[in-house]
Amino acid sequence: MPSIPLIIGHRGASRDAPENTLASFRLAFAQGADGIEADFRLTRDGRIVCLHDAGASRTAGSDLEVAEATLADLQRLDAGSWKGGEWRDERIPTLAQVLETLPAGKRLFIELKCGAEILPPLAADLARAGVPAERIRFLAFDHLLVAALKKRLPDHRACWLCDYRWRGGWHPSAGEVLSRLDEIGADGLASRDRAILDASLVGGVRERGLEIHVWTVDSARDAKRLCDLGVDSIMTNRPGWLRRALELPQERA
């Protein structure tokens, strides 16, 4: 049986806890996650905070936009109550706080949701934290940002995030994906789990000596297919459940 890839909590254990909060990250690790994936943006005063959306309305009930708000503005918000009363008063964390609470040996997948303006404070936060580079992965949909990351932080690994659309064929095609990876010097592909992700595409990634990570997988059947393909990691909203499902063949989604 193929080995189980790394299980990465997508925004933490976000099925059970409020996404992108320290509580969600701690729960993911308590459930046995090998690492977490989290989204980061830059505030008006140059601080890096953990939030998926451009604004705080969905998860914190505020019309504040991250790029126009200060860290103090954002950390006054309750980012937990929307998920349930037991999560009341969870705050929007900074990257520095996430790095500080990362357990020994665990991975952090840093998805950058803004542009290259985030690179100087990102480099500073990483230098202060001292987390070994091999435990960090950068993810970005912006291929130019991936290339910029490789220049600014060459000791770290940066992967291109890719989703696909079907319009009489997959766009981008497998060939276009591989060409883009070559073009930007990425260390790997962070792919959405679509049918295009097959043995041929995975083989093309591997032939280049690159990593492959897949999101967001909450089905045991889909995860087992990815195990058979030999991917490096699976990002999931339910890391504890998925690990048990992969280790216990009788479980099904």
N, C-alpha and C positions, 0 to 999 in steps of 0.2 A: 504493500500500500504506500502511495506517495507520502512524503513527510508533510506535516502541517505547516503552512507558511506562518510568518509572524502575524499575530492577530492585533490589529491596531484599532483602538476605540475612536470612531468617527465623532469628533467634537466631544470626546469622552465616552461615557456610557449614556449616550444621549437619548436612548429609548426610555431610560429609567430616571434620569436626572436632567436638570436644565443645561442645555448644550453650552459648551465653551465657558464653563465655570470651573473653579477649583474643585467644587463638590463632584462634578461630573468626571473630572480627571481622576480624583481619588477613588471614586467608585469603579472606574474602568480598571485601575490597577488592582483594586481589591477583588475584582472579578477575574483576574488573571491575564489582563491584556499585556502584550509585550511592549506596547507603546500607545501613544495617543496622537491623533491628528487634530489640529486646531487652526483657526483662522485669525489673521492679524491685520490690523489697520493702524494708520498713523493719525494721531490727534492733532489739533491745531497747534498745541504747544510742544509737538515733537516727541510725544510718548507713544509707544507701541502697545495697543490694547487688543484683547482677544474678543472679537465679534465678527460674525459672518456677514451680516448685512451692512449696507452703508449707513443705515440709521438704526436707532434703538427701539423703534415702535413695536416690532413683533415680539421681542424677548424682554423688553423692559418698560413698555407702555409709555415711551417718551418720543417726542418729535425731534430730539437731538440727532444731528448728523455727526458722525465721528470726526470727519475732516474739519468741521466747524466748531467742535466742542473741545474743551480742555479735559485733561485727565480728571481733575477734581469734579467737573460737571458730570462726567460719565460714572464715576465711582460713587456718586450719591444715589444712583438708580438701583432699584431692586430688580435684579436679573434672574430671580428664581421663582417668584410667586406664580408666574404664568404656568409653571409646571406642576404646582401644588403647594399647599400651605407649608408643608414640611421643609420647603426650599426657600422660604421667605428670607429676604435680606442677603441672599447670595449676590455678590458684586461682580462687575465686569473686571476681570483680572488684567494685569499687565503681562507682557512677555517676560519681564524680569521675575514676576511672581511665579509664573508657570515653570520657568527654568529652575527656580529655587526649590520648587516642590517635586521636581522630577526625581523619582527614586533611582538609586544606583542600578546601572545596567539596563534601564528602560530607554525607549526611543521617543523622540519628539519629532513629528512631521509638521513643519511650519508652513502653512499655506498663506502666501502673501496676496492680499486682496486689494492692494493699491500699487502705485508705480515705484520707479527707482528712487524716489525721494525717501523711501523707507530704509534704504541701504545703510547710510551712515549710522543712524541710531540702532539698527539691527546689529551691525558689526560691534558697536559699543556694548550693547546688552550681552552679546555672546562672549565678548572678551571678559567682561566683569563676572559672568556666571562661571566660566571655566568648564562648561560641559564639553567632554571630548567630541570632536567633530564627527566621529563615526557614529555617534548616537543621535545626530541631527540629520534630517532630510528637509530640503526646501522644495516646495511645490508652487507652481504658478501656471495659470492658463496663458499668460502673456509670454510668448516665446522670447521676446526681446529682453524681458526681465530675467528669464532663466540665463540667457547669455551674459547679462550684466552681473548676475550673482556669481557666475563662474569666474568673472574677472575680479570682482571685489573680494570674494571669499573662496579662493581656489582650493583650500583644504577641505571645504565642505562639499557635499553632494547635492546637486540640484536636479530635479526631475520636472519634465514638462507634463502638465495636466492636459488631458485630451478627452473631450466628449465627441460624439458623432451624431450625424443626422442622416436619415434615409431619404434620398431623393432619386429613386431609380438605381441606387447604389449607395454605398457608405461614403460620407464626406466628413472629414478627409478620408481618403482611401488608405489602405495599409501601406502602399508605396509612398504616399505623401507623408504619412506619419514617420516612416523611417528616414525619409529625406530631411524632414524638419529636425529630427533628433541629431542627424549628422551636421546639419547647418549650424545649430546653436551650441554644439558641444555638450549636450545634456548628459548627465550621468544615468539617466533612466527615463522611463515612461510611467506616468501615473494615469492609468486608463480607467474610464468608466467601463463597467461590466456590460458589454454589448456583444452581439453575435460575431462582430468583426474580430473580436479578440479570440483568435483560434491558434492552433499549433503553428501555422505558418507565420503569423505576425509575431507570436512569442519567439519563434525561432529566429526571425530577423533581428529582434531586439537582442537576443542572446549572442548571435553571431558578432554583434558589435561590442560585446562585453558589458552590456548595460543591465541595469536593474529593471524590474517591472513590478509595480504596485497597482492594486485594483480597488476601486470604490464603486458605490457603497453597497455592500453585500449583506443582506439579512436573511437569506435563504440557505438552508443546508445543502440543497441540491446544487445551487449555483456555486457555493463555496467548494463543494467536492469536485466540480468540474475544473475549477481554478487550481485546486490541489493537483489534479491530474496534469494540468498544463505546466505546473512547476513554477508558479509565480512566487515572488519574494514575500509579499505581504497582502493581506486582505483587510480593508478598512470596513468597519461595521458599526452600526448603532448599538449593537447588543453583543459586546465581546465575550461576556461570560457564557451566555447561551450558545453562541456560535462555537466556541472552543469545545464545549461539552458535546455539541452536535457532531463535530468532526471526530471526536474521540470515541463516540458511541454510535456505531453504524445504525442501530435501530431507530434513532431519532430522525424525524423528518420535519421539514418546514410546514 
